[in-house]
Amino acid sequence: MNQKIYFYLKFILILSILLIQFLFIGEVLGASTPKLVSTLQKAFESIEEWLIKLATPMAAVAVGSGLFMQKFSLGDEEKIRTGKKLVKTALFSYIFILAIDLVLSAIESLI
């Protein structure tokens, strides 16, 4: 399972680097930004804002569902494990989304 996570993290990192290079290649070379690139950049910025706004309530609902599943499991070990897994996954996903936002903001400030 750890190999899958590392594979996906590497894939996302490489994809992000390629995307950043594609979006800002005109600025690096000193040329003006083409209309398509600026449109894509605005689209990705709006998607990023939408994802951040949507991620917080989704994480809260998932964590709440996991906690309620643990609380009302009536001693069933499978439901307790499922609830713990749901809470861990929701928190990991939310932290991952916030970390992506942080990395993109840092890269944008450098460029």
Secondary structure, 3 states (H helix, E strand, C coil): CHHHHHHHHHHHHHHHHHHHHHHHHHHHHCCCCCHHHHHHHHHHHHHHHHHHHHHHHHHHHHHHHHHHHHHCCCCCHHHHHHHHHHHHHHHHHHHHHHHHHHHHHHHHHHC
